[in-house]
Amino acid sequence: MKKQKIIAIYGKGGIGKSSTASNVAAACAEAGKKVMIIGCDPKSDSSITLLGGKRIPTILDLLREGIEATEEDMVFEGYAGVKCIEAGGPEPGIGCAGRGIIVAVQKLKSVSGELMKEQDLIIYDVPGDIVCGGFVAPIRKGYVNEAYVLTSGEYMPLYAANNICKGLTKINMPLSGVICNSRNASREEEIVTKFSEEIGSQLMAFIPKSQIVQDCERDGYSVMEKAPDSEIANVYRRLGKAIMENEKKVMADSLTDERLRELTK
């Protein structure tokens, strides 16, 4: 029986989780894997570059409208056959994002449970960089079996990544690896590699900052679809392959604030 990878990608807001998740999804689908991406951010933009810039209805919006949603209402096929779902979020100022994720995924499982079981890779693109309801919901409910942290080599993203590692350890969730999404900081790959080693984990990939990524996103496409022959597309392909083959999981350590500042000097 094949082992299904169900991963969550965490990181500081704005660090590039959705971009990384969608490009990894596309890369793995291109390689012949059955892939599903579940956007858990209230912005509902995890799948937009897999769908040519199109926004899809969110599960929570459908529920609020009283629609008896079917699989066709919630699951949309994107680039290379990636199954795209957006959980959505609570109305502004009302409700909890974490509770919303639980409700949305429970609905998805009730309607599309068999489809979910068929996937080789399911990616949860999770909001937030602190230990709150939104952070822990996919793990506490047993929805995921691997967690990755996305950061750059700058102090604040590393500070958030360090906090995430603390949170994962507190809820007994191993860390499967660290991904560096470059912001062109000085000695960036060296810093994130050292951070990964000191928390007991591994650097899965260094994604160089590339204008191609921003250009593709602006046009509503993933790099894999719009610039498939670019070097950055190959970076995502290697990352996708590394995630599919990765077996390492550790209960991550965390660093002191003093050590984080030393690393980034």
PyRosetta script that sets phi, psi and omega in degrees:
from pyrosetta import init, pose_from_sequence

init()
pose = pose_from_sequence("MKKQKIIAIYGKGGIGKSSTASNVAAACAEAGKKVMIIGCDPKSDSSITLLGGKRIPTILDLLREGIEATEEDMVFEGYAGVKCIEAGGPEPGIGCAGRGIIVAVQKLKSVSGELMKEQDLIIYDVPGDIVCGGFVAPIRKGYVNEAYVLTSGEYMPLYAANNICKGLTKINMPLSGVICNSRNASREEEIVTKFSEEIGSQLMAFIPKSQIVQDCERDGYSVMEKAPDSEIANVYRRLGKAIMENEKKVMADSLTDERLRELTK")
pose.set_psi(1, 131.8)
pose.set_omega(1, -177.3)
pose.set_phi(2, -68.2)
pose.set_psi(2, 147.9)
pose.set_omega(2, 176.6)
pose.set_phi(3, -89.8)
pose.set_psi(3, 123.7)
pose.set_omega(3, -179.7)
pose.set_phi(4, -87.2)
pose.set_psi(4, 133.0)
pose.set_omega(4, 175.9)
pose.set_phi(5, -95.6)
pose.set_psi(5, 121.0)
pose.set_omega(5, 175.8)
pose.set_phi(6, -124.9)
pose.set_psi(6, 105.3)
pose.set_omega(6, -170.1)
pose.set_phi(7, -116.1)
pose.set_psi(7, 153.1)
pose.set_omega(7, 171.4)
pose.set_phi(8, -119.9)
pose.set_psi(8, 137.7)
pose.set_omega(8, 177.6)
pose.set_phi(9, -110.4)
pose.set_psi(9, 121.6)
pose.set_omega(9, -178.9)
pose.set_phi(10, -113.8)
pose.set_psi(10, 159.4)
pose.set_omega(10, 176.8)
pose.set_phi(11, 165.3)
pose.set_psi(11, 167.4)
pose.set_omega(11, 179.4)
pose.set_phi(12, -57.0)
pose.set_psi(12, 143.4)
pose.set_omega(12, 175.9)
pose.set_phi(13, -55.3)
pose.set_psi(13, 132.8)
pose.set_omega(13, 178.9)
pose.set_phi(14, 84.6)
pose.set_psi(14, 3.7)
pose.set_omega(14, -177.1)
pose.set_phi(15, -82.3)
pose.set_psi(15, -11.0)
pose.set_omega(15, 176.7)
pose.set_phi(16, 109.7)
pose.set_psi(16, 27.2)
pose.set_omega(16, -179.0)
pose.set_phi(17, -61.7)
pose.set_psi(17, -47.9)
pose.set_omega(17, -176.2)
pose.set_phi(18, -65.7)
pose.set_psi(18, -41.5)
pose.set_omega(18, 178.2)
pose.set_phi(19, -61.6)
pose.set_psi(19, -45.3)
pose.set_omega(19, 179.8)
pose.set_phi(20, -66.0)
pose.set_psi(20, -45.4)
pose.set_omega(20, -178.6)
pose.set_phi(21, -60.6)
pose.set_psi(21, -45.0)
pose.set_omega(21, -176.9)
pose.set_phi(22, -69.3)
pose.set_psi(22, -38.0)
pose.set_omega(22, 179.3)
pose.set_phi(23, -72.0)
pose.set_psi(23, -35.9)
pose.set_omega(23, 174.7)
pose.set_phi(24, -65.6)
pose.set_psi(24, -41.5)
pose.set_omega(24, 177.6)
pose.set_phi(25, -58.8)
pose.set_psi(25, -46.7)
pose.set_omega(25, -179.4)
pose.set_phi(26, -64.1)
pose.set_psi(26, -41.6)
pose.set_omega(26, -179.2)
pose.set_phi(27, -63.3)
pose.set_psi(27, -43.2)
pose.set_omega(27, -179.3)
pose.set_phi(28, -69.8)
pose.set_psi(28, -35.6)
pose.set_omega(28, 177.3)
pose.set_phi(29, -66.5)
pose.set_psi(29, -40.6)
pose.set_omega(29, 175.7)
pose.set_phi(30, -58.3)
pose.set_psi(30, -33.1)
pose.set_omega(30, -178.0)
pose.set_phi(31, -81.7)
pose.set_psi(31, 4.7)
pose.set_omega(31, 175.1)
pose.set_phi(32, 98.0)
pose.set_psi(32, 5.8)
pose.set_omega(32, 178.9)
pose.set_phi(33, -85.0)
pose.set_psi(33, 150.1)
pose.set_omega(33, 171.8)
pose.set_phi(34, -86.3)
pose.set_psi(34, 119.9)
pose.set_omega(34, -170.1)
pose.set_phi(35, -127.3)
pose.set_psi(35, 140.7)
pose.set_omega(35, 174.1)
pose.set_phi(36, -130.1)
pose.set_psi(36, 138.2)
pose.set_omega(36, 174.1)
pose.set_phi(37, -119.6)
pose.set_psi(37, 130.7)
pose.set_omega(37, -179.3)
pose.set_phi(38, -116.8)
pose.set_psi(38, 107.5)
pose.set_omega(38, 179.4)
pose.set_phi(39, -79.6)
pose.set_psi(39, 124.5)
pose.set_omega(39, -177.9)
pose.set_phi(40, -111.2)
pose.set_psi(40, 7.1)
pose.set_omega(40, -179.8)
pose.set_phi(41, -88.6)
pose.set_psi(41, 135.2)
pose.set_omega(41, 177.7)
pose.set_phi(42, -56.4)
pose.set_psi(42, -21.6)
pose.set_omega(42, 177.1)
pose.set_phi(43, -68.8)
pose.set_psi(43, -19.0)
pose.set_omega(43, 175.9)
pose.set_phi(44, 56.5)
pose.set_psi(44, 45.4)
pose.set_omega(44, -176.4)
pose.set_phi(45, -120.7)
pose.set_psi(45, 14.1)
pose.set_omega(45, -177.2)
pose.set_phi(46, -66.9)
pose.set_psi(46, -33.3)
pose.set_omega(46, -173.2)
pose.set_phi(47, -104.9)
pose.set_psi(47, 0.0)
pose.set_omega(47, -169.3)
pose.set_phi(48, -62.2)
pose.set_psi(48, -35.0)
pose.set_omega(48, -179.4)
pose.set_phi(49, -80.7)
pose.set_psi(49, -8.6)
pose.set_omega(49, 174.2)
pose.set_phi(50, -90.6)
pose.set_psi(50, -7.2)
pose.set_omega(50, -174.6)
pose.set_phi(51, -123.4)
pose.set_psi(51, 27.2)
pose.set_omega(51, 176.9)
pose.set_phi(52, 63.4)
pose.set_psi(52, 28.8)
pose.set_omega(52, 178.8)
pose.set_phi(53, 89.4)
pose.set_psi(53, 1.7)
pose.set_omega(53, -177.7)
pose.set_phi(54, -83.7)
pose.set_psi(54, 134.5)
pose.set_omega(54, 172.7)
pose.set_phi(55, -89.9)
pose.set_psi(55, 140.7)
pose.set_omega(55, -178.9)
pose.set_phi(56, -110.1)
pose.set_psi(56, 157.6)
pose.set_omega(56, 177.4)
pose.set_phi(57, -61.5)
pose.set_psi(57, 142.2)
pose.set_omega(57, 177.3)
pose.set_phi(58, -92.3)
pose.set_psi(58, 155.7)
pose.set_omega(58, -179.9)
pose.set_phi(59, -61.7)
pose.set_psi(59, -42.6)
pose.set_omega(59, -178.4)
pose.set_phi(60, -66.7)
pose.set_psi(60, -34.8)
pose.set_omega(60, 175.5)
pose.set_phi(61, -63.9)
pose.set_psi(61, -42.9)
pose.set_omega(61, 178.9)
pose.set_phi(62, -61.7)
pose.set_psi(62, -42.1)
pose.set_omega(62, 179.5)
pose.set_phi(63, -65.8)
pose.set_psi(63, -40.9)
pose.set_omega(63, 179.4)
pose.set_phi(64, -64.1)
pose.set_psi(64, -31.9)
pose.set_omega(64, 179.9)
pose.set_phi(65, -82.4)
pose.set_psi(65, -0.6)
pose.set_omega(65, 177.8)
pose.set_phi(66, 74.2)
pose.set_psi(66, 19.4)
pose.set_omega(66, -179.4)
pose.set_phi(67, -81.5)
pose.set_psi(67, 132.0)
pose.set_omega(67, 175.2)
pose.set_phi(68, -81.0)
pose.set_psi(68, 83.9)
pose.set_omega(68, -168.5)
pose.set_phi(69, -68.5)
pose.set_psi(69, 139.0)
pose.set_omega(69, 173.4)
pose.set_phi(70, -102.7)
pose.set_psi(70, 175.3)
pose.set_omega(70, 177.5)
pose.set_phi(71, -57.7)
pose.set_psi(71, -39.7)
pose.set_omega(71, -179.0)
pose.set_phi(72, -65.1)
pose.set_psi(72, -25.6)
pose.set_omega(72, 178.7)
pose.set_phi(73, -77.4)
pose.set_psi(73, -25.7)
pose.set_omega(73, -171.7)
pose.set_phi(74, -109.2)
pose.set_psi(74, -29.3)
pose.set_omega(74, -173.1)
pose.set_phi(75, -111.4)
pose.set_psi(75, 123.5)
pose.set_omega(75, -178.0)
pose.set_phi(76, -122.1)
pose.set_psi(76, 138.8)
pose.set_omega(76, -178.5)
pose.set_phi(77, -88.7)
pose.set_psi(77, 125.5)
pose.set_omega(77, -179.6)
pose.set_phi(78, -109.7)
pose.set_psi(78, -160.3)
pose.set_omega(78, -176.8)
pose.set_phi(79, -51.7)
pose.set_psi(79, 134.9)
pose.set_omega(79, 177.2)
pose.set_phi(80, 59.0)
pose.set_psi(80, 20.7)
pose.set_omega(80, 176.5)
pose.set_phi(81, 86.9)
pose.set_psi(81, 7.8)
pose.set_omega(81, 179.1)
pose.set_phi(82, -62.2)
pose.set_psi(82, 130.2)
pose.set_omega(82, 176.3)
pose.set_phi(83, -84.0)
pose.set_psi(83, 123.1)
pose.set_omega(83, -172.9)
pose.set_phi(84, -112.8)
pose.set_psi(84, 129.1)
pose.set_omega(84, 178.2)
pose.set_phi(85, -135.3)
pose.set_psi(85, 139.8)
pose.set_omega(85, 172.9)
pose.set_phi(86, -119.2)
pose.set_psi(86, 121.2)
pose.set_omega(86, 179.4)
pose.set_phi(87, -70.5)
pose.set_psi(87, -37.2)
pose.set_omega(87, -176.5)
pose.set_phi(88, 85.6)
pose.set_psi(88, -172.0)
pose.set_omega(88, -177.8)
pose.set_phi(89, -143.0)
pose.set_psi(89, 173.7)
pose.set_omega(89, 177.7)
pose.set_phi(90, -70.3)
pose.set_psi(90, 163.0)
pose.set_omega(90, 173.6)
pose.set_phi(91, -62.1)
pose.set_psi(91, 145.2)
pose.set_omega(91, -177.5)
pose.set_phi(92, -52.5)
pose.set_psi(92, 128.7)
pose.set_omega(92, 177.8)
pose.set_phi(93, 81.0)
pose.set_psi(93, -0.3)
pose.set_omega(93, -177.2)
pose.set_phi(94, -131.2)
pose.set_psi(94, 132.0)
pose.set_omega(94, 171.7)
pose.set_phi(95, 84.7)
pose.set_psi(95, 178.7)
pose.set_omega(95, -174.4)
pose.set_phi(96, -120.2)
pose.set_psi(96, 130.8)
pose.set_omega(96, 180.0)
pose.set_phi(97, -61.1)
pose.set_psi(97, -39.2)
pose.set_omega(97, 179.9)
pose.set_phi(98, -62.7)
pose.set_psi(98, -46.4)
pose.set_omega(98, 177.6)
pose.set_phi(99, -62.3)
pose.set_psi(99, -37.0)
pose.set_omega(99, 178.3)
pose.set_phi(100, -62.2)
pose.set_psi(100, -40.9)
pose.set_omega(100, 178.3)
pose.set_phi(101, -60.8)
pose.set_psi(101, -44.5)
pose.set_omega(101, -179.1)
pose.set_phi(102, -60.4)
pose.set_psi(102, -48.6)
pose.set_omega(102, -179.3)
pose.set_phi(103, -60.7)
pose.set_psi(103, -45.1)
pose.set_omega(103, -177.6)
pose.set_phi(104, -64.4)
pose.set_psi(104, -45.4)
pose.set_omega(104, -177.3)
pose.set_phi(105, -70.6)
pose.set_psi(105, -35.6)
pose.set_omega(105, 175.3)
pose.set_phi(106, -61.0)
pose.set_psi(106, -41.4)
pose.set_omega(106, 176.7)
pose.set_phi(107, -63.2)
pose.set_psi(107, -45.1)
pose.set_omega(107, 179.1)
pose.set_phi(108, -59.3)
pose.set_psi(108, -44.6)
pose.set_omega(108, -179.6)
pose.set_phi(109, -63.7)
pose.set_psi(109, -36.5)
pose.set_omega(109, -178.2)
pose.set_phi(110, -69.0)
pose.set_psi(110, -29.8)
pose.set_omega(110, -177.0)
pose.set_phi(111, -98.1)
pose.set_psi(111, -35.7)
pose.set_omega(111, -173.0)
pose.set_phi(112, -125.1)
pose.set_psi(112, 30.9)
pose.set_omega(112, -178.5)
pose.set_phi(113, -58.0)
pose.set_psi(113, -41.2)
pose.set_omega(113, -179.4)
pose.set_phi(114, -67.4)
pose.set_psi(114, -40.9)
pose.set_omega(114, 178.0)
pose.set_phi(115, -62.0)
pose.set_psi(115, -39.9)
pose.set_omega(115, 179.4)
pose.set_phi(116, -64.3)
pose.set_psi(116, -38.3)
pose.set_omega(116, -179.9)
pose.set_phi(117, -66.3)
pose.set_psi(117, -24.6)
pose.set_omega(117, -177.9)
pose.set_phi(118, -77.6)
pose.set_psi(118, -14.9)
pose.set_omega(118, -173.3)
pose.set_phi(119, -77.4)
pose.set_psi(119, 144.0)
pose.set_omega(119, 172.3)
pose.set_phi(120, -80.8)
pose.set_psi(120, -33.1)
pose.set_omega(120, -176.7)
pose.set_phi(121, -140.3)
pose.set_psi(121, 126.7)
pose.set_omega(121, 171.1)
pose.set_phi(122, -118.8)
pose.set_psi(122, 127.8)
pose.set_omega(122, -179.6)
pose.set_phi(123, -112.6)
pose.set_psi(123, 123.3)
pose.set_omega(123, 171.2)
pose.set_phi(124, -97.2)
pose.set_psi(124, 118.2)
pose.set_omega(124, 175.4)
pose.set_phi(125, -94.4)
pose.set_psi(125, 104.8)
pose.set_omega(125, -166.0)
pose.set_phi(126, -101.0)
pose.set_psi(126, 138.8)
pose.set_omega(126, 179.5)
pose.set_phi(127, -80.6)
pose.set_psi(127, 162.0)
pose.set_omega(127, 167.8)
pose.set_phi(128, 86.1)
pose.set_psi(128, 155.7)
pose.set_omega(128, 179.0)
pose.set_phi(129, -130.6)
pose.set_psi(129, 18.2)
pose.set_omega(129, 176.3)
pose.set_phi(130, -127.4)
pose.set_psi(130, 164.6)
pose.set_omega(130, -176.6)
pose.set_phi(131, -83.1)
pose.set_psi(131, 89.4)
pose.set_omega(131, 179.5)
pose.set_phi(132, -129.4)
pose.set_psi(132, -174.0)
pose.set_omega(132, -179.4)
pose.set_phi(133, -57.6)
pose.set_psi(133, -42.1)
pose.set_omega(133, -180.0)
pose.set_phi(134, -63.9)
pose.set_psi(134, -35.2)
pose.set_omega(134, -179.2)
pose.set_phi(135, -66.2)
pose.set_psi(135, -48.6)
pose.set_omega(135, -169.4)
pose.set_phi(136, -89.9)
pose.set_psi(136, -14.9)
pose.set_omega(136, -172.4)
pose.set_phi(137, -53.1)
pose.set_psi(137, -51.3)
pose.set_omega(137, -177.6)
pose.set_phi(138, -63.0)
pose.set_psi(138, -30.5)
pose.set_omega(138, -179.3)
pose.set_phi(139, -80.7)
pose.set_psi(139, -48.9)
pose.set_omega(139, -177.9)
pose.set_phi(140, -58.3)
pose.set_psi(140, -34.0)
pose.set_omega(140, -179.0)
pose.set_phi(141, -86.6)
pose.set_psi(141, 1.4)
pose.set_omega(141, 177.8)
pose.set_phi(142, 73.9)
pose.set_psi(142, 24.7)
pose.set_omega(142, -178.0)
pose.set_phi(143, -77.9)
pose.set_psi(143, -25.5)
pose.set_omega(143, -174.7)
pose.set_phi(144, -121.8)
pose.set_psi(144, 155.5)
pose.set_omega(144, 176.2)
pose.set_phi(145, -122.0)
pose.set_psi(145, 1.5)
pose.set_omega(145, 175.5)
pose.set_phi(146, -146.6)
pose.set_psi(146, 144.9)
pose.set_omega(146, 177.8)
pose.set_phi(147, -128.4)
pose.set_psi(147, 136.0)
pose.set_omega(147, 176.7)
pose.set_phi(148, -123.4)
pose.set_psi(148, 148.2)
pose.set_omega(148, 178.3)
pose.set_phi(149, -114.4)
pose.set_psi(149, 130.9)
pose.set_omega(149, 178.3)
pose.set_phi(150, -106.0)
pose.set_psi(150, 133.0)
pose.set_omega(150, -179.6)
pose.set_phi(151, -150.2)
pose.set_psi(151, 173.4)
pose.set_omega(151, 166.4)
pose.set_phi(152, -115.4)
pose.set_psi(152, -170.9)
pose.set_omega(152, 179.4)
pose.set_phi(153, -92.8)
pose.set_psi(153, 9.2)
pose.set_omega(153, 179.0)
pose.set_phi(154, -84.3)
pose.set_psi(154, 160.4)
pose.set_omega(154, -173.7)
pose.set_phi(155, -62.1)
pose.set_psi(155, -50.6)
pose.set_omega(155, -173.7)
pose.set_phi(156, -64.9)
pose.set_psi(156, -45.0)
pose.set_omega(156, 174.9)
pose.set_phi(157, -61.6)
pose.set_psi(157, -36.7)
pose.set_omega(157, 176.6)
pose.set_phi(158, -68.4)
pose.set_psi(158, -37.5)
pose.set_omega(158, 176.3)
pose.set_phi(159, -60.0)
pose.set_psi(159, -44.6)
pose.set_omega(159, 178.0)
pose.set_phi(160, -64.5)
pose.set_psi(160, -43.5)
pose.set_omega(160, 178.8)
pose.set_phi(161, -60.6)
pose.set_psi(161, -40.5)
pose.set_omega(161, 178.6)
pose.set_phi(162, -62.8)
pose.set_psi(162, -42.3)
pose.set_omega(162, 177.1)
pose.set_phi(163, -63.6)
pose.set_psi(163, -39.3)
pose.set_omega(163, 178.3)
pose.set_phi(164, -62.4)
pose.set_psi(164, -42.0)
pose.set_omega(164, 177.3)
pose.set_phi(165, -60.3)
pose.set_psi(165, -41.5)
pose.set_omega(165, 176.0)
pose.set_phi(166, -59.6)
pose.set_psi(166, -45.3)
pose.set_omega(166, -178.7)
pose.set_phi(167, -64.1)
pose.set_psi(167, -42.4)
pose.set_omega(167, 178.8)
pose.set_phi(168, -61.0)
pose.set_psi(168, -43.5)
pose.set_omega(168, -179.6)
pose.set_phi(169, -64.2)
pose.set_psi(169, -39.6)
pose.set_omega(169, 179.9)
pose.set_phi(170, -62.5)
pose.set_psi(170, -30.3)
pose.set_omega(170, -179.9)
pose.set_phi(171, -103.8)
pose.set_psi(171, 18.1)
pose.set_omega(171, 173.9)
pose.set_phi(172, 59.4)
pose.set_psi(172, 39.1)
pose.set_omega(172, 176.3)
pose.set_phi(173, -109.4)
pose.set_psi(173, 119.5)
pose.set_omega(173, 178.4)
pose.set_phi(174, -67.3)
pose.set_psi(174, 156.6)
pose.set_omega(174, 174.0)
pose.set_phi(175, -100.6)
pose.set_psi(175, 134.0)
pose.set_omega(175, -178.7)
pose.set_phi(176, -97.0)
pose.set_psi(176, -16.9)
pose.set_omega(176, 177.8)
pose.set_phi(177, 165.0)
pose.set_psi(177, 168.3)
pose.set_omega(177, 179.7)
pose.set_phi(178, -116.4)
pose.set_psi(178, 139.2)
pose.set_omega(178, 177.5)
pose.set_phi(179, -119.3)
pose.set_psi(179, 131.4)
pose.set_omega(179, 178.2)
pose.set_phi(180, -101.7)
pose.set_psi(180, 117.7)
pose.set_omega(180, 174.8)
pose.set_phi(181, -103.4)
pose.set_psi(181, 101.8)
pose.set_omega(181, -166.9)
pose.set_phi(182, -62.4)
pose.set_psi(182, 142.4)
pose.set_omega(182, 170.3)
pose.set_phi(183, -118.8)
pose.set_psi(183, 19.4)
pose.set_omega(183, -179.3)
pose.set_phi(184, 62.3)
pose.set_psi(184, 31.7)
pose.set_omega(184, 174.6)
pose.set_phi(185, -73.6)
pose.set_psi(185, 155.7)
pose.set_omega(185, 179.3)
pose.set_phi(186, -63.5)
pose.set_psi(186, 134.9)
pose.set_omega(186, 177.1)
pose.set_phi(187, 54.6)
pose.set_psi(187, 34.4)
pose.set_omega(187, -168.6)
pose.set_phi(188, -62.4)
pose.set_psi(188, -49.4)
pose.set_omega(188, -178.4)
pose.set_phi(189, -63.3)
pose.set_psi(189, -39.9)
pose.set_omega(189, 177.9)
pose.set_phi(190, -61.1)
pose.set_psi(190, -44.5)
pose.set_omega(190, -178.0)
pose.set_phi(191, -63.9)
pose.set_psi(191, -47.3)
pose.set_omega(191, -176.6)
pose.set_phi(192, -71.9)
pose.set_psi(192, -32.6)
pose.set_omega(192, 174.9)
pose.set_phi(193, -62.4)
pose.set_psi(193, -44.9)
pose.set_omega(193, 179.7)
pose.set_phi(194, -64.5)
pose.set_psi(194, -43.1)
pose.set_omega(194, 177.0)
pose.set_phi(195, -57.6)
pose.set_psi(195, -47.9)
pose.set_omega(195, -179.4)
pose.set_phi(196, -58.1)
pose.set_psi(196, -44.1)
pose.set_omega(196, -179.7)
pose.set_phi(197, -65.3)
pose.set_psi(197, -42.2)
pose.set_omega(197, -174.6)
pose.set_phi(198, -71.7)
pose.set_psi(198, -23.9)
pose.set_omega(198, 174.8)
pose.set_phi(199, -90.1)
pose.set_psi(199, 0.4)
pose.set_omega(199, 176.4)
pose.set_phi(200, 89.5)
pose.set_psi(200, 11.2)
pose.set_omega(200, -175.3)
pose.set_phi(201, -110.5)
pose.set_psi(201, -151.8)
pose.set_omega(201, -175.7)
pose.set_phi(202, -145.9)
pose.set_psi(202, 149.1)
pose.set_omega(202, 173.5)
pose.set_phi(203, -84.8)
pose.set_psi(203, 117.7)
pose.set_omega(203, -177.6)
pose.set_phi(204, -80.1)
pose.set_psi(204, -35.4)
pose.set_omega(204, -177.7)
pose.set_phi(205, -165.6)
pose.set_psi(205, 149.4)
pose.set_omega(205, 168.9)
pose.set_phi(206, -110.3)
pose.set_psi(206, 112.9)
pose.set_omega(206, -178.2)
pose.set_phi(207, -98.5)
pose.set_psi(207, 106.6)
pose.set_omega(207, -177.7)
pose.set_phi(208, -65.6)
pose.set_psi(208, 148.7)
pose.set_omega(208, 176.6)
pose.set_phi(209, -66.9)
pose.set_psi(209, 127.9)
pose.set_omega(209, -175.8)
pose.set_phi(210, -140.2)
pose.set_psi(210, 131.5)
pose.set_omega(210, 177.7)
pose.set_phi(211, -63.5)
pose.set_psi(211, -26.6)
pose.set_omega(211, 179.9)
pose.set_phi(212, -57.3)
pose.set_psi(212, -40.3)
pose.set_omega(212, -179.3)
pose.set_phi(213, -61.7)
pose.set_psi(213, -47.4)
pose.set_omega(213, 179.6)
pose.set_phi(214, -64.4)
pose.set_psi(214, -40.2)
pose.set_omega(214, 179.6)
pose.set_phi(215, -63.6)
pose.set_psi(215, -42.9)
pose.set_omega(215, 179.7)
pose.set_phi(216, -65.4)
pose.set_psi(216, -43.0)
pose.set_omega(216, 179.3)
pose.set_phi(217, -62.5)
pose.set_psi(217, -41.5)
pose.set_omega(217, -180.0)
pose.set_phi(218, -60.2)
pose.set_psi(218, -35.6)
pose.set_omega(218, 179.6)
pose.set_phi(219, -84.0)
pose.set_psi(219, -6.0)
pose.set_omega(219, 177.0)
pose.set_phi(220, 89.3)
pose.set_psi(220, 27.1)
pose.set_omega(220, -177.1)
pose.set_phi(221, -133.2)
pose.set_psi(221, 157.4)
pose.set_omega(221, 170.7)
pose.set_phi(222, -79.0)
pose.set_psi(222, 160.3)
pose.set_omega(222, 174.8)
pose.set_phi(223, -61.0)
pose.set_psi(223, -37.1)
pose.set_omega(223, -176.3)
pose.set_phi(224, -60.8)
pose.set_psi(224, -34.9)
pose.set_omega(224, -179.1)
pose.set_phi(225, -86.0)
pose.set_psi(225, -42.9)
pose.set_omega(225, -171.4)
pose.set_phi(226, -87.9)
pose.set_psi(226, -31.7)
pose.set_omega(226, -177.8)
pose.set_phi(227, -136.4)
pose.set_psi(227, 59.4)
pose.set_omega(227, -172.4)
pose.set_phi(228, -64.5)
pose.set_psi(228, -22.0)
pose.set_omega(228, -178.0)
pose.set_phi(229, -95.2)
pose.set_psi(229, 3.8)
pose.set_omega(229, -178.6)
pose.set_phi(230, -77.1)
pose.set_psi(230, 158.2)
pose.set_omega(230, 178.4)
pose.set_phi(231, -66.5)
pose.set_psi(231, -34.2)
pose.set_omega(231, 179.6)
pose.set_phi(232, -65.1)
pose.set_psi(232, -32.5)
pose.set_omega(232, 175.4)
pose.set_phi(233, -63.3)
pose.set_psi(233, -38.6)
pose.set_omega(233, 178.1)
pose.set_phi(234, -67.7)
pose.set_psi(234, -31.5)
pose.set_omega(234, 175.7)
pose.set_phi(235, -62.0)
pose.set_psi(235, -45.7)
pose.set_omega(235, 178.9)
pose.set_phi(236, -66.0)
pose.set_psi(236, -35.6)
pose.set_omega(236, 177.3)
pose.set_phi(237, -63.3)
pose.set_psi(237, -43.2)
pose.set_omega(237, 179.5)
pose.set_phi(238, -66.4)
pose.set_psi(238, -38.1)
pose.set_omega(238, 177.8)
pose.set_phi(239, -65.3)
pose.set_psi(239, -43.9)
pose.set_omega(239, 178.0)
pose.set_phi(240, -58.8)
pose.set_psi(240, -44.0)
pose.set_omega(240, 178.7)
pose.set_phi(241, -63.8)
pose.set_psi(241, -41.5)
pose.set_omega(241, -179.9)
pose.set_phi(242, -63.8)
pose.set_psi(242, -40.0)
pose.set_omega(242, 178.7)
pose.set_phi(243, -66.3)
pose.set_psi(243, -43.2)
pose.set_omega(243, -178.8)
pose.set_phi(244, -64.6)
pose.set_psi(244, -30.0)
pose.set_omega(244, -177.4)
pose.set_phi(245, -95.7)
pose.set_psi(245, -9.1)
pose.set_omega(245, -173.2)
pose.set_phi(246, -70.4)
pose.set_psi(246, 131.7)
pose.set_omega(246, 176.8)
pose.set_phi(247, -120.5)
pose.set_psi(247, -4.9)
pose.set_omega(247, -174.6)
pose.set_phi(248, -81.2)
pose.set_psi(248, 128.8)
pose.set_omega(248, 174.2)
pose.set_phi(249, -137.2)
pose.set_psi(249, 134.8)
pose.set_omega(249, 179.1)
pose.set_phi(250, -135.8)
pose.set_psi(250, 150.8)
pose.set_omega(250, 168.3)
pose.set_phi(251, -79.6)
pose.set_psi(251, 107.0)
pose.set_omega(251, -169.4)
pose.set_phi(252, -68.6)
pose.set_psi(252, 140.4)
pose.set_omega(252, 167.6)
pose.set_phi(253, -79.6)
pose.set_psi(253, 174.5)
pose.set_omega(253, 173.3)
pose.set_phi(254, -135.4)
pose.set_psi(254, 156.3)
pose.set_omega(254, -176.4)
pose.set_phi(255, -101.3)
pose.set_psi(255, 156.3)
pose.set_omega(255, 173.9)
pose.set_phi(256, -72.2)
pose.set_psi(256, 160.1)
pose.set_omega(256, 178.6)
pose.set_phi(257, -63.2)
pose.set_psi(257, -34.8)
pose.set_omega(257, 178.5)
pose.set_phi(258, -62.2)
pose.set_psi(258, -41.6)
pose.set_omega(258, -179.5)
pose.set_phi(259, -69.0)
pose.set_psi(259, -37.8)
pose.set_omega(259, 176.8)
pose.set_phi(260, -60.2)
pose.set_psi(260, -42.3)
pose.set_omega(260, -179.6)
pose.set_phi(261, -67.8)
pose.set_psi(261, -36.6)
pose.set_omega(261, 176.3)
pose.set_phi(262, -61.4)
pose.set_psi(262, -43.1)
pose.set_omega(262, -178.6)
pose.set_phi(263, -60.0)
pose.set_psi(263, -39.2)
pose.set_omega(263, -172.1)
pose.set_phi(264, -93.1)
pose.set_psi(264, 3.4)
pose.set_omega(264, 178.8)
pose.set_phi(265, -73.7)
pose.dump_pdb("model.pdb")
